[in-house]
Amino acid sequence: VQLQASGGGLVQAGDSLRLSCVASGLIISDYAMGWFRQRPGKGREFVASISRNSFNTDYADSDKGRFGISRDNAKDTVYLQLNNVQPEDTAVYYCAASRTIRETAAPTQRASYIVWGQGTQVTVSS
């Protein structure tokens, strides 16, 4: 079972980029998916989540309107679109999978997630 995140890099403030997370060894449609990030010297925090059927999404208040989460179950892939990134978005971004009973659940709590990827670094220069 593995989640492979990619798409990070060094960008300038105001740029956009899309992170991808490809799942292997699990049926992604059985899981709600989430993105978390860990800023330098900080704990891992919730960024966005999406329900199994894509019906529901949730975002951290600080990211609403700038970030977008989506998924393609046929490709076992979840995406995080980051728009108008700022230096404070600099972090390692992790994708994670949560085994939910309800198709519409989009958990925001870190403890709800049982499978984690290795993370992809996003660095935003001012």
Secondary structure, 3 states (H helix, E strand, C coil): CEEEEECCEEEECCCCEEEEEEEECCCHHHEEEEEEEECCCCCEEEEEEECCCCCCEEECHHHCCCEEEEEEHHHCEEEEEECCCCHHHCEEEEEEEEECCCCCCCCCCHHHCCEECCCEEEEEEC
